[in-house]
Amino acid sequence: MSKREKMSEELKPVAWQFYQDDTWHTGMDINDHRKNTEEAGYPVRNLYAIPENCVLIPVGDLKAAIRLMRATGSNSGWHEKANELEAIITAAQEEQQP
């Protein structure tokens, strides 16, 4: 189980969203709105509050770090680490797509 999956099991959602017209919209729980939205076939996802002990790093900063890591050369091992980090970012971004 990935760290992200483990966190999802431990945290309770604070809101949810549905995907329509090429964008995510925040759902409302009035009159079983989520249930109706899911039954209508719209993709839905939970939203979680960020725990106090978590640190967020903007993706732009990570992409700059990847470029720097690759610039150090393949002999140092950083090139492989850069590939791993880039794969993690790509997977996280794809997971957010409906």
Sequence and secondary structure as in RCSB ss.txt:
>XXXX:A:sequence
MSKREKMSEELKPVAWQFYQDDTWHTGMDINDHRKNTEEAGYPVRNLYAIPENCVLIPVGDLKAAIRLMRATGSN
SGWHEKANELEAIITAAQEEQQP
>XXXX:A:secstr
  HHHHHHHHS  SEEEEEETTEEEE   GGGHHHHHHHTT  EEEE    TT     HHHHHHHHHHHHHT GG
GSHHHHHHHHHHHHHHHHHHT  
